[in-house]
Amino acid sequence: MDIGHKIKQLRIKNALTLEELASRSELTKGFLSQLERDLTSPSISTLNDVLEALGTTLAEFFSEVEEEKLVFTQEDFFVDEREGSVLHWIVPNAQKNDMEPILLELEEGATSQVISPHDGEEFGYVLQGKVLLINGEQEYVVKKGETFYITGKYTHYLKNDVKSKAKILWITTPPLF
């Protein structure tokens, strides 16, 4: 851990000058400058004084919070090929989230997984082709550029009954796939 750099970031975040931090921590401006440039190392007591002046604790300062990944590339996707369909999990480990987006590809005549009734909602956006949405006893044609939004009240699935591939962005809450 780069202690000096982290202290400088905290000082800047708190909108303090070196002089102000020196006054608050009862240390010299020169010492703090060397500390921020990693030219010197503080004792635990001195570091504690600096962190207190910055409004934090030793425990918070040294806790390693892993930054949450927000952007995913195709290398992050998990792909599962099934009979005539390909599921792309486009947000890794989405099962831990409140919603789960997948990219579903359906070849001619293929159907998606049949989803039993559940407490939740689902949204789909047809990116390519057209599909038949079977929701309980009802059937709906959903074409490229169109969307569907359903509750999990009925058994439902998608079917590609045309001669070209269909691609659908499908988002469920809670995660189902």
Backbone bond lengths (Angstrom), bond angles and torsions (degrees), N, CA, C in turn:
res aa  C-N    CA-C-N  psi(-1)  N-CA   C-N-CA  omega(-1)  CA-C   N-CA-C  phi
1 M - - - 1.450 - - 1.525 108.38 -
2 D 1.292 115.60 135.48 1.465 122.97 177.87 1.536 108.24 -88.66
3 I 1.323 116.03 88.59 1.471 121.87 -174.33 1.524 111.40 -59.38
4 G 1.319 116.94 -47.35 1.460 120.60 -177.32 1.522 112.27 -60.03
5 H 1.314 116.18 -45.92 1.465 120.82 -179.87 1.529 110.81 -62.22
6 K 1.325 115.83 -41.31 1.465 120.29 -179.20 1.526 110.98 -66.73
7 I 1.334 116.69 -38.19 1.468 120.18 177.17 1.525 110.08 -64.40
8 K 1.327 116.19 -42.95 1.465 119.93 179.48 1.529 110.48 -62.20
9 Q 1.321 117.30 -41.91 1.465 120.61 177.95 1.528 110.96 -60.62
10 L 1.322 116.68 -43.19 1.466 120.38 178.12 1.527 111.42 -64.25
11 R 1.331 116.77 -40.41 1.464 120.77 179.23 1.523 110.55 -62.74
12 I 1.312 116.22 -45.33 1.464 120.42 179.72 1.530 110.55 -66.51
13 K 1.318 116.66 -41.04 1.467 121.28 177.84 1.530 110.69 -59.17
14 N 1.321 116.25 -36.37 1.471 121.38 179.37 1.530 112.39 -86.27
15 A 1.327 116.63 5.83 1.477 122.72 178.03 1.531 112.06 55.31
16 L 1.325 115.15 45.22 1.468 120.86 178.67 1.520 110.55 -111.15
17 T 1.312 116.03 143.39 1.457 120.57 171.41 1.519 107.57 -84.07
18 L 1.323 116.11 166.64 1.468 119.44 174.79 1.522 110.51 -58.96
19 E 1.315 116.01 -39.27 1.473 121.12 -179.84 1.530 111.07 -62.80
20 E 1.333 116.32 -43.33 1.474 119.77 179.52 1.522 111.26 -65.42
21 L 1.337 117.01 -42.14 1.460 120.40 178.73 1.520 110.28 -65.69
22 A 1.329 116.68 -39.02 1.469 120.63 177.92 1.527 110.32 -60.36
23 S 1.313 116.84 -44.28 1.459 121.33 179.89 1.529 110.94 -63.72
24 R 1.319 116.54 -44.46 1.473 120.74 -178.17 1.528 112.86 -68.55
25 S 1.318 116.86 -33.43 1.468 120.31 -176.69 1.525 113.05 -97.76
26 E 1.350 115.99 -2.41 1.468 122.78 -179.48 1.527 111.35 59.25
27 L 1.335 115.21 40.12 1.461 122.19 175.84 1.524 107.71 -123.08
28 T 1.319 116.65 169.69 1.460 118.54 -179.63 1.525 110.59 -85.93
29 K 1.319 114.38 152.70 1.459 121.41 177.83 1.539 109.55 -61.40
30 G 1.320 117.14 -39.11 1.469 122.34 179.52 1.525 111.80 -63.04
31 F 1.342 116.69 -43.33 1.458 120.33 179.20 1.534 109.85 -62.74
32 L 1.336 116.45 -45.66 1.463 119.91 -179.29 1.519 111.40 -64.02
33 S 1.321 117.55 -36.91 1.459 121.66 177.28 1.526 110.06 -61.77
34 Q 1.344 116.30 -45.72 1.472 120.32 177.86 1.535 111.08 -64.54
35 L 1.322 116.21 -37.52 1.456 121.43 179.83 1.539 110.09 -63.61
36 E 1.326 116.22 -45.78 1.467 120.14 -179.82 1.525 112.25 -65.23
37 R 1.325 117.15 -27.53 1.472 120.80 179.24 1.517 111.78 -94.61
38 D 1.336 116.85 10.14 1.468 123.48 179.34 1.524 112.61 57.72
39 L 1.330 116.37 34.49 1.461 120.80 176.90 1.530 111.35 -93.59
40 T 1.324 115.53 -10.10 1.457 121.14 176.19 1.518 108.81 -146.69
41 S 1.313 116.02 160.42 1.471 120.91 178.17 1.516 108.81 -117.65
42 P 1.328 116.75 135.50 1.460 119.23 -179.34 1.531 111.27 -84.33
43 S 1.327 116.01 156.73 1.459 119.37 169.11 1.526 106.99 -73.56
44 I 1.307 116.55 166.20 1.468 120.20 178.15 1.523 109.75 -59.61
45 S 1.317 116.42 -42.08 1.465 120.94 -179.83 1.529 111.36 -62.13
46 T 1.331 116.80 -44.81 1.469 121.35 179.82 1.530 110.10 -66.37
47 L 1.329 117.07 -43.47 1.455 120.60 178.63 1.526 110.05 -61.02
48 N 1.314 116.63 -41.33 1.457 121.19 178.01 1.531 110.72 -60.22
49 D 1.349 117.62 -41.83 1.471 121.86 178.44 1.534 110.66 -62.51
50 V 1.320 116.56 -43.70 1.471 121.00 179.86 1.524 110.28 -63.79
51 L 1.324 116.25 -46.07 1.466 120.33 -177.95 1.528 111.42 -66.49
52 E 1.321 116.52 -37.02 1.463 119.80 176.45 1.527 110.21 -62.19
53 A 1.339 116.68 -41.48 1.462 121.05 177.47 1.528 111.57 -65.29
54 L 1.332 116.34 -24.65 1.467 121.22 178.76 1.530 112.26 -92.87
55 G 1.331 116.53 1.70 1.462 120.57 175.75 1.515 115.02 79.05
56 T 1.335 116.77 28.72 1.459 119.83 178.10 1.524 109.56 -137.94
57 T 1.316 115.81 179.95 1.469 121.39 -179.57 1.524 109.84 -121.51
58 L 1.320 114.83 167.47 1.467 119.46 176.00 1.529 111.04 -59.32
59 A 1.325 116.74 -42.18 1.469 120.77 -178.71 1.532 110.77 -61.70
60 E 1.333 117.36 -46.24 1.467 120.42 179.90 1.531 110.68 -66.05
61 F 1.323 116.26 -40.12 1.459 121.21 -177.56 1.525 111.58 -62.27
62 F 1.329 116.46 -41.06 1.464 120.23 -176.23 1.527 114.03 -92.82
63 S 1.317 117.43 -3.75 1.467 117.79 178.00 1.518 108.53 -70.69
64 E 1.288 114.95 131.12 1.465 121.12 -178.82 1.521 108.25 -95.16
65 V 1.294 116.61 95.98 1.449 121.45 177.11 1.526 107.35 -88.47
66 E 1.315 114.39 118.03 1.459 118.96 179.87 1.522 108.36 -73.53
67 E 1.301 115.68 127.96 1.454 120.22 -179.76 1.521 109.71 -67.67
68 E 1.321 115.12 130.76 1.451 120.69 -179.58 1.524 110.00 -70.28
69 K 1.307 115.65 132.05 1.465 120.07 179.68 1.519 108.54 -76.32
70 L 1.320 116.10 128.84 1.458 121.82 -176.70 1.518 113.46 -111.58
71 V 1.315 117.75 -23.56 1.463 121.97 -177.04 1.525 108.36 -119.00
72 F 1.330 115.67 134.02 1.456 121.11 -177.02 1.524 109.99 -124.87
73 T 1.316 115.46 142.87 1.459 121.33 177.67 1.527 108.49 -109.43
74 Q 1.325 115.89 174.34 1.461 119.16 -179.77 1.524 112.14 -60.42
75 E 1.326 117.28 -26.01 1.469 120.27 177.55 1.532 111.35 -65.80
76 D 1.345 117.63 -23.06 1.463 122.06 179.59 1.525 112.33 -84.18
77 F 1.337 117.93 -18.00 1.458 122.05 -174.21 1.521 110.35 -69.49
78 F 1.321 115.16 148.83 1.456 122.21 171.75 1.519 106.55 -109.11
79 V 1.317 117.43 131.44 1.465 121.58 -176.06 1.525 109.55 -117.03
80 D 1.327 115.02 135.90 1.462 121.36 177.53 1.521 107.84 -130.04
81 E 1.335 116.09 115.70 1.462 120.66 179.49 1.516 108.76 -95.20
82 R 1.321 114.41 127.36 1.460 121.38 177.39 1.524 107.67 -122.67
83 E 1.282 118.73 177.59 1.463 122.02 -178.13 1.526 111.31 -55.54
84 G 1.322 116.39 102.78 1.451 121.22 176.38 1.510 115.63 76.56
85 S 1.327 117.07 0.56 1.462 118.47 179.32 1.525 110.33 -135.89
86 V 1.314 114.40 152.35 1.462 121.55 176.90 1.517 107.24 -128.81
87 L 1.323 116.78 126.54 1.455 121.81 176.61 1.517 108.50 -106.34
88 H 1.316 115.59 129.66 1.458 121.85 175.96 1.529 107.62 -112.95
89 W 1.327 117.01 113.86 1.455 119.57 173.14 1.520 105.12 -80.86
90 I 1.329 116.76 107.77 1.452 121.36 -170.57 1.525 113.21 -93.46
91 V 1.328 116.69 -3.37 1.463 122.19 170.35 1.525 105.58 -129.84
92 P 1.334 118.01 105.60 1.462 120.35 -177.16 1.527 112.15 -57.19
93 N 1.309 116.09 143.26 1.466 123.46 178.19 1.521 113.10 55.30
94 A 1.323 116.86 34.90 1.465 120.88 -179.04 1.531 111.90 -66.04
95 Q 1.332 117.12 -15.60 1.454 119.79 179.83 1.531 111.61 -59.32
96 K 1.324 117.26 -22.77 1.467 120.73 179.11 1.525 111.66 -83.79
97 N 1.324 117.47 -8.54 1.459 122.41 -178.91 1.524 110.78 -94.29
98 D 1.328 116.17 176.28 1.456 120.89 177.38 1.519 112.52 -78.60
99 M 1.328 117.06 -23.32 1.461 119.88 178.48 1.521 109.43 -135.06
100 E 1.332 114.47 158.89 1.461 120.57 -177.59 1.528 109.56 -132.11
101 P 1.316 117.53 110.73 1.467 119.44 176.24 1.531 110.19 -92.90
102 I 1.323 115.40 138.33 1.463 120.13 173.40 1.522 108.11 -133.69
103 L 1.305 114.99 157.41 1.462 121.49 170.95 1.519 105.00 -107.72
104 L 1.315 115.71 119.37 1.459 121.78 -176.69 1.524 109.37 -109.65
105 E 1.321 116.29 129.87 1.460 121.95 174.78 1.524 107.49 -114.19
106 L 1.332 115.37 127.58 1.462 120.42 179.26 1.529 109.58 -120.28
107 E 1.322 115.88 121.82 1.463 120.90 175.22 1.529 108.67 -75.73
108 E 1.313 116.44 169.74 1.462 121.92 178.70 1.535 110.70 -51.85
109 G 1.313 116.79 128.14 1.464 122.27 177.09 1.521 115.24 80.54
110 A 1.313 118.39 -5.15 1.464 121.21 -177.03 1.530 111.36 -82.11
111 T 1.316 114.53 154.70 1.465 120.60 174.80 1.521 109.05 -123.32
112 S 1.319 114.23 155.64 1.461 119.67 175.34 1.519 108.70 -78.10
113 Q 1.286 114.83 178.08 1.456 121.39 172.24 1.534 107.67 -61.12
114 V 1.322 116.96 139.86 1.468 121.64 175.97 1.523 106.59 -82.18
115 I 1.328 115.38 124.28 1.465 119.86 -176.65 1.526 109.01 -105.08
116 S 1.312 114.93 122.42 1.463 121.45 179.32 1.526 109.96 -72.64
117 P 1.331 116.36 160.97 1.466 119.20 177.98 1.538 110.88 -53.88
118 H 1.323 114.71 141.86 1.463 121.13 -178.46 1.526 108.84 -154.73
119 D 1.323 115.23 164.05 1.461 120.11 173.29 1.511 107.12 -84.62
120 G 1.293 117.38 109.53 1.453 120.37 -179.95 1.509 110.73 164.65
121 E 1.319 114.49 -175.27 1.455 122.21 -178.76 1.514 109.31 -136.82
122 E 1.333 115.20 158.75 1.450 120.14 -179.99 1.525 110.07 -140.62
123 F 1.315 114.14 145.82 1.459 121.66 178.54 1.514 107.25 -129.84
124 G 1.324 116.32 138.59 1.456 120.42 176.57 1.515 110.74 -135.08
125 Y 1.328 115.44 145.87 1.463 122.54 176.82 1.523 106.95 -131.47
126 V 1.328 116.08 120.25 1.463 120.38 -178.61 1.525 108.35 -82.58
127 L 1.331 115.27 114.52 1.466 122.16 -178.19 1.527 111.89 -87.28
128 Q 1.347 115.64 -29.10 1.464 120.68 -176.28 1.516 108.55 -152.79
129 G 1.332 116.72 141.01 1.457 121.59 176.03 1.521 112.64 76.90
130 K 1.323 115.04 -152.50 1.461 120.99 175.76 1.515 108.30 -150.22
131 V 1.324 115.54 153.06 1.458 121.23 -178.12 1.516 109.43 -135.08
132 L 1.300 113.81 162.50 1.448 121.98 173.66 1.530 105.91 -104.62
133 L 1.322 116.31 121.77 1.467 121.81 176.28 1.518 106.94 -94.52
134 I 1.317 116.40 116.79 1.458 121.20 176.71 1.519 106.29 -103.39
135 N 1.332 115.71 114.33 1.466 122.45 -176.37 1.527 107.20 -126.01
136 G 1.341 115.42 98.66 1.461 119.38 -173.93 1.516 108.95 67.57
137 E 1.330 117.16 -124.71 1.469 122.66 179.48 1.533 111.81 -92.20
138 Q 1.323 118.66 -5.18 1.459 123.08 -175.85 1.529 111.10 -95.25
139 E 1.333 115.75 148.63 1.463 121.85 175.82 1.520 108.88 -127.98
140 Y 1.337 116.02 137.59 1.455 121.90 -178.27 1.526 108.77 -134.06
141 V 1.319 116.74 136.72 1.457 121.34 173.67 1.526 107.21 -88.88
142 V 1.342 116.38 128.21 1.459 121.54 179.32 1.530 106.80 -124.51
143 K 1.335 116.11 117.91 1.465 121.89 -174.40 1.532 111.67 -102.21
144 K 1.327 114.60 168.17 1.466 121.80 177.24 1.530 109.90 -47.74
145 G 1.334 115.16 130.73 1.462 120.86 179.40 1.514 113.64 87.67
146 E 1.333 117.71 -4.76 1.460 121.48 178.60 1.527 109.95 -103.65
147 T 1.324 115.08 161.70 1.462 121.29 -177.40 1.524 110.44 -126.60
148 F 1.328 114.75 164.24 1.464 120.17 169.19 1.522 107.86 -135.84
149 Y 1.313 114.76 151.55 1.467 121.76 179.26 1.517 106.50 -142.22
150 I 1.331 116.61 115.82 1.461 120.65 -176.13 1.521 110.35 -133.74
151 T 1.322 114.85 159.33 1.458 120.13 170.09 1.521 106.80 -91.75
152 G 1.300 116.38 169.83 1.460 120.30 179.12 1.518 112.65 -88.04
153 K 1.312 116.97 23.37 1.466 122.86 -174.53 1.533 113.13 -62.59
154 Y 1.344 116.53 -34.85 1.469 121.34 -175.55 1.542 110.69 -121.12
155 T 1.317 115.42 158.79 1.457 120.17 170.07 1.524 106.97 -62.30
156 H 1.328 116.53 137.28 1.465 119.18 -176.44 1.530 111.44 -152.22
157 Y 1.338 114.34 159.58 1.458 121.51 177.70 1.524 108.93 -167.31
158 L 1.317 115.94 171.78 1.465 122.42 176.94 1.516 108.77 -113.91
159 K 1.337 115.29 147.51 1.463 120.42 177.19 1.521 108.31 -135.73
160 N 1.328 115.23 136.87 1.463 120.52 174.70 1.524 107.07 -100.11
161 D 1.328 116.53 106.41 1.461 119.72 -178.01 1.524 112.74 -107.93
162 V 1.339 116.56 23.39 1.474 120.86 175.98 1.522 109.45 -117.89
163 K 1.340 117.00 175.75 1.471 121.34 -172.78 1.524 114.39 -88.89
164 S 1.321 118.45 9.80 1.461 119.71 178.31 1.527 109.41 -125.22
165 K 1.315 114.86 159.75 1.464 121.09 -179.46 1.529 109.75 -67.42
166 A 1.332 115.69 145.10 1.464 121.66 174.58 1.531 108.21 -115.99
167 K 1.336 115.77 142.84 1.467 121.73 175.46 1.514 108.08 -125.59
168 I 1.325 114.88 131.27 1.454 120.51 -176.13 1.525 109.43 -133.16
169 L 1.324 116.67 131.56 1.455 121.68 168.66 1.521 104.92 -87.60
170 W 1.340 117.39 118.46 1.455 122.26 -173.48 1.522 107.72 -123.98
171 I 1.313 116.30 124.56 1.464 121.73 -177.54 1.517 108.76 -121.70
172 T 1.328 116.12 126.08 1.464 121.04 -179.30 1.526 110.29 -118.88
173 T 1.309 114.08 148.85 1.454 120.09 171.30 1.532 106.77 -140.46
174 P 1.291 118.48 123.62 1.464 127.04 -3.80 1.531 110.73 -72.85
175 P 1.331 117.17 172.60 1.471 120.35 178.86 1.539 111.17 -56.67
176 L 1.330 115.58 135.99 1.468 121.01 -177.16 1.510 114.13 -124.04
177 F 1.308 116.94 -26.92 1.463 119.76 -171.77 1.479 108.79 -83.82
